[in-house]
Amino acid sequence: MNLTGNWSYPTAIRFGAGRISEIADACKSAGISKPLLVTDKGLASMEITTRTLDHLDAAGLGRGLFSEVDPNPTDKNAEAGVAVYREGGYDGVVAFGGGSGLDLAKVIAFWAGQSRPLWDFEDVGDWWTRADPNKIAPIVAVPTTAGTGSEVGRASVITNSDTHEKKIIFHPKMLPAVVICDPELTVGMPKFITAGTGLDAFAHCVEAYSSPHYHPMSQGIALEGMRLVKEYLPRAYATPTDLEARAHMMSAAAMGATGFQKGLGAIHALSHPIGAVHHTHHGTTNAVCMPAVLQFNKDAIAARFDMVASYLGIAGGFDGFCAYVDELNASMSIPKTLTELGVKNADLDLLTDAALRDPSTGGNPVEMTAANTKALFEAIL
């Protein structure tokens, strides 16, 4: 199967193995002549990053780099990145890495030209209109994991370092102009990252499909995204060099992020405050939360997941699907509880309050209240 192509999202997606060699051309097509490559600390010295910088440098675009990005990026990371961007006279950003690097890079490109505080642009009502769109820098995104789908998103999740809450910064022009999806870049991921990021993509599809909002296009995308994860995540996990599996997982990640335009739900509402306070890996936290949330939403979603199970070739309808999720988690050594994940001395009242303030609650098919949300945390601990 030929897994190479150029797609329009409306962002331009260059998909296929080896296409990182086109990074300089991608920057030029986005109008960038001096890019700042933004990635996380772990990736900064890796061969895939230095090779990308070599491509940029050889084309006369320099090798600007910012890598002070935490696993759950914060406003402090954003402030530092914006300072580097302004001082270096950059005119665009290469967002390189997993969800953390991509999210922070997009915020740097967005915020560097603005004069208001970052939290003035939180995804509340029409706050995005406060930004000057003409001062948002162009972005070229290069995912190196297959999970968040931030490369095709118009928002970033940033942790408020004072309140320890995850906030969403949104603007339509945060959507990258060009995306390079090169599955060769994902081959070196550790197994636990392959699992956690892949299950993040799965959670996006599951929650989008569960959401009660009307968006039939997203519904269809989420369904096929689940199928791709079922077919190819175990292969990518078992054989890291399986490029076909890696490519399909990159597609699933982008599909999950496209699908959740329909909404997210309790999985993310719980996961966001846990990650912000206890610094857990986002996708792995989603995976830990998913079985309990499926049962929490059972009365509202069982009939539609009977159809999902049929499409995925899983016997037993909704219950069979839930059993499959348990088996998938276990096969990739996902902890069964938040305690096993490393969450200690959890303040359930604080987590519950934060979960109920999270915008993901609005997409859950069952209303989340203080009582049932706290009980849900207790069940997962």
Long-range contacts (C-beta under 8 A, 24 or more apart in sequence): 1-244, 3-183, 3-243, 3-244, 3-247, 3-248, 9-152, 9-175, 9-179, 9-258, 10-175, 11-141, 11-152, 11-175, 11-176, 11-177, 11-178, 11-179, 12-177, 12-178, 12-179, 13-152, 13-178, 13-179, 13-181, 13-254, 14-178, 14-179, 14-180, 14-181, 15-181, 15-247, 15-250, 15-251, 16-181, 16-182, 16-183, 16-247, 17-182, 17-183, 17-184, 17-243, 17-247, 18-182, 18-184, 19-180, 19-181, 19-182, 20-48, 20-51, 20-52, 20-55, 20-142, 20-180, 20-182, 20-184, 20-185, 21-55, 22-180, 23-52, 23-55, 23-56, 23-94, 23-140, 23-142, 23-180, 24-55, 24-56, 24-58, 24-59, 24-61, 25-59, 26-140, 26-178, 26-180, 27-56, 27-61, 27-92, 27-94, 27-140, 27-178, 28-59, 29-177, 29-178, 30-92, 30-138, 30-139, 30-140, 30-177, 30-178, 31-91, 31-92, 31-138, 31-177, 32-61, 32-91, 32-92, 32-93, 32-94, 32-137, 32-138, 32-140, 33-61, 33-91, 33-92, 34-61, 34-62, 34-64, 34-88, 34-89, 34-90, 34-91, 34-92, 35-61, 35-62, 35-64, 35-90, 35-91, 35-92, 35-93, 35-94, 35-140, 36-64, 36-65, 36-66, 36-81, 36-84, 36-85, 36-88, 36-90, 36-92, 36-93, 36-94, 36-108, 37-63, 37-64, 37-65, 37-66, 37-93, 37-94, 37-96, 38-65, 38-66, 38-67, 38-69, 38-81, 38-93, 38-94, 38-95, 38-96, 38-97, 38-101, 38-104, 38-105, 38-108, 39-65, 39-66, 39-67, 39-69, 39-96, 39-97, 39-101, 39-105, 40-67, 40-69, 40-70, 40-71, 40-97, 40-98, 40-100, 40-101, 41-67, 41-68, 41-69, 43-67, 43-96, 43-97, 43-101, 43-144, 46-188, 48-144, 48-185, 48-188, 49-96, 52-94, 52-96, 52-142, 56-94, 64-88, 64-90, 66-108, 69-97, 69-100, 69-101, 69-104, 70-100, 70-159, 71-100, 71-279, 71-281, 72-100, 72-159, 72-166, 72-275, 72-276, 72-279, 72-282, 73-100, 73-103, 73-104, 73-107, 73-156, 73-157, 73-158, 73-159, 74-158, 74-159, 74-160, 74-161, 75-118, 75-119, 75-158, 75-159, 75-160, 75-161, 76-161, 77-104, 78-104, 78-107, 78-108, 78-111, 78-118, 78-158, 81-105, 81-107, 81-108, 82-108, 82-111, 82-112, 85-109, 85-112, 85-137, 86-112, 90-137, 91-137, 91-138, 92-137, 92-138, 92-139, 92-140, 93-137, 93-138, 93-139, 93-140, 94-139, 94-140, 94-141, 94-142, 95-139, 95-140, 95-141, 95-142, 95-150, 95-151, 95-176, 96-141, 96-142, 96-144, 97-142, 97-143, 97-144, 97-145, 98-143, 98-144, 98-145, 98-147, 98-148, 98-193, 98-197, 99-145, 99-147, 99-148, 99-150, 99-157, 99-197, 99-200, 99-282, 99-283, 101-144, 102-141, 102-143, 102-148, 102-150, 102-151, 102-156, 103-148, 103-150, 103-156, 103-157, 103-158, 104-156, 104-158, 105-139, 105-141, 106-139, 106-141, 106-150, 106-153, 106-155, 106-156, 106-174, 106-176, 107-156, 107-158, 107-169, 107-174, 109-136, 109-137, 109-138, 109-139, 109-174, 110-136, 110-137, 110-156, 110-169, 110-171, 110-173, 110-174, 111-169, 112-137, 113-137, 118-158, 118-169, 119-160, 119-167, 121-169, 121-170, 121-171, 122-167, 122-168, 122-169, 122-170, 123-155, 123-167, 123-168, 123-169, 123-170, 123-359, 128-170, 128-171, 128-172, 131-171, 133-171, 133-173, 136-171, 136-173, 136-174, 138-177, 139-174, 139-175, 139-176, 139-177, 140-176, 140-177, 140-178, 140-179, 140-180, 141-176, 141-178, 141-179, 141-180, 142-179, 142-180, 142-182, 142-185, 143-179, 143-181, 143-185, 143-186, 143-250, 143-253, 144-185, 144-186, 144-189, 145-186, 145-189, 145-193, 145-197, 145-253, 146-183, 146-186, 146-194, 146-197, 146-198, 146-201, 146-236, 146-246, 146-249, 146-250, 146-252, 146-253, 147-196, 147-197, 147-198, 147-199, 147-200, 147-201, 147-253, 147-283, 148-197, 148-200, 148-201, 148-253, 148-257, 148-282, 148-283, 149-201, 149-204, 149-253, 149-254, 149-255, 149-256, 149-257, 149-258, 150-257, 151-176, 151-179, 151-181, 151-254, 151-257, 152-176, 152-179, 152-254, 152-257, 152-258, 153-257, 157-272, 159-275, 159-276, 160-276, 164-276, 164-277, 165-273, 165-276, 165-354, 165-357, 166-272, 166-273, 166-275, 166-276, 166-358, 168-359, 181-247, 181-250, 181-251, 181-254, 183-243, 183-246, 183-247, 183-249, 183-250, 184-243, 184-246, 186-236, 186-246, 186-249, 186-250, 187-240, 187-241, 187-243, 187-246, 188-240, 189-240, 191-237, 191-240, 191-332, 192-281, 192-284, 192-333, 193-281, 194-233, 194-236, 194-237, 194-240, 195-233, 195-237, 195-283, 195-284, 195-287, 195-332, 195-333, 195-334, 196-281, 196-282, 196-283, 196-284, 196-287, 196-334, 197-253, 197-283, 198-229, 198-233, 198-236, 198-237, 198-249, 198-252, 198-283, 199-229, 199-233, 199-283, 199-284, 199-286, 199-287, 199-290, 199-328, 199-329, 199-332, 199-334, 200-253, 200-256, 200-282, 200-283, 200-286, 200-287, 201-225, 201-229, 201-249, 201-252, 201-253, 201-255, 201-256, 201-283, 202-226, 202-229, 202-233, 202-252, 202-256, 202-287, 202-290, 202-328, 203-256, 203-267, 203-268, 203-283, 203-286, 203-287, 203-290, 204-256, 204-257, 204-259, 204-260, 204-264, 205-229, 205-252, 205-255, 205-256, 205-259, 206-267, 206-290, 206-294, 207-260, 207-263, 207-264, 207-265, 207-267, 207-268, 207-360, 207-363, 208-256, 208-259, 208-260, 208-261, 208-262, 208-263, 208-264, 209-259, 209-262, 209-304, 209-305, 209-308, 210-265, 210-297, 210-300, 210-301, 210-304, 210-305, 210-363, 210-364, 210-365, 211-260, 211-262, 211-263, 211-264, 211-265, 211-363, 211-364, 211-365, 212-263, 212-300, 212-363, 212-365, 213-262, 213-263, 213-363, 215-261, 215-262, 218-258, 218-259, 218-260, 218-261, 218-262, 219-259, 219-262, 221-255, 221-258, 221-259, 222-255, 222-256, 222-259, 222-260, 222-262, 223-308, 223-311, 224-255, 225-252, 225-255, 225-256, 225-259, 226-308, 226-312, 227-311, 227-312, 228-252, 228-255, 230-312, 230-324, 230-328, 233-328, 234-328, 234-331, 237-331, 237-332, 260-363, 262-363, 263-360, 263-362, 263-363, 263-364, 264-360, 264-363, 265-293, 265-297, 265-360, 265-361, 265-363, 265-364, 265-365, 266-293, 266-296, 266-297, 266-355, 266-360, 266-361, 266-364, 266-366, 266-368, 266-373, 266-376, 267-293, 267-360, 268-358, 268-360, 269-355, 269-356, 269-358, 269-360, 269-361, 269-364, 269-368, 269-373, 270-351, 270-355, 270-373, 270-376, 270-377, 270-380, 272-354, 272-355, 272-358, 272-360, 273-350, 273-351, 273-354, 273-355, 273-358, 274-338, 274-343, 274-351, 276-354, 277-347, 277-350, 277-351, 277-354, 278-342, 278-343, 278-344, 278-346, 280-338, 280-341, 280-342, 280-343, 284-334, 284-335, 284-341, 285-338, 285-341, 287-329, 287-334, 288-329, 288-334, 288-335, 288-336, 288-337, 288-338, 288-340, 288-341, 288-380, 289-338, 289-380, 290-325, 290-329, 291-322, 291-325, 291-326, 291-329, 292-376, 292-379, 292-380, 293-376, 294-321, 294-322, 294-325, 295-322, 296-366, 296-372, 296-376, 297-364, 297-365, 297-366, 299-366, 300-365, 300-366, 301-365, 337-380, 337-381, 338-377, 338-380, 338-381, 339-381, 343-381, 346-377, 346-381, 348-374, 348-377, 348-378, 348-381, 349-374, 351-377, 352-377
